[in-house]
Amino acid sequence: MATTIQLGQDWIAFHYGVREYLDQFEEYPFVRKLCDTDPYGDTIYHREDCQALQLEIGALLKRAKQKDLPAPPELIVSETPGPRNPDDEPFGWDGSVEFLTRLNGLLEAAIKTDADLSVIGD
């Protein structure tokens, strides 16, 4: 299951496995708030929330690049039961840095344009 984080036409998938990984970082309350959004509903992040979240995402991104965090899962497993599924996605350090970089970019753009960021559930 993946929630979509969207700004205009730009978006990223926020898979359950990524959400579960990021939710462990208690020192980042806005990241945890993002992880706690309703996976079936829609949530809007206004400028102030985007600014606070961007500070935390930036800090996590820096730490991920230095591998100064618990290791992320190597694979984001799809919801389909069974052994290795073709829908499973590699993640690991590279995927973690890529996700955080893309999310940071969306947050930066939302702040710069004073636009709302949407978190859209399945």
Sequence and secondary structure as in RCSB ss.txt:
>XXXX:A:sequence
MATTIQLGQDWIAFHYGVREYLDQFEEYPFVRKLCDTDPYGDTIYHREDCQALQLEIGALLKRAKQKDLPAPPEL
IVSETPGPRNPDDEPFGWDGSVEFLTRLNGLLEAAIKTDADLSVIGD
>XXXX:A:secstr
 EEEEEETTEEEEEEHHHHHHHTT TT HHHHHHHTS TTSEEEE HHHHHHHHHHHHHHHHHHHTT SS   SE
E  SS SSS TT EE HHHHHHHHHHHHHHHHHHHHHHT  EEEE  
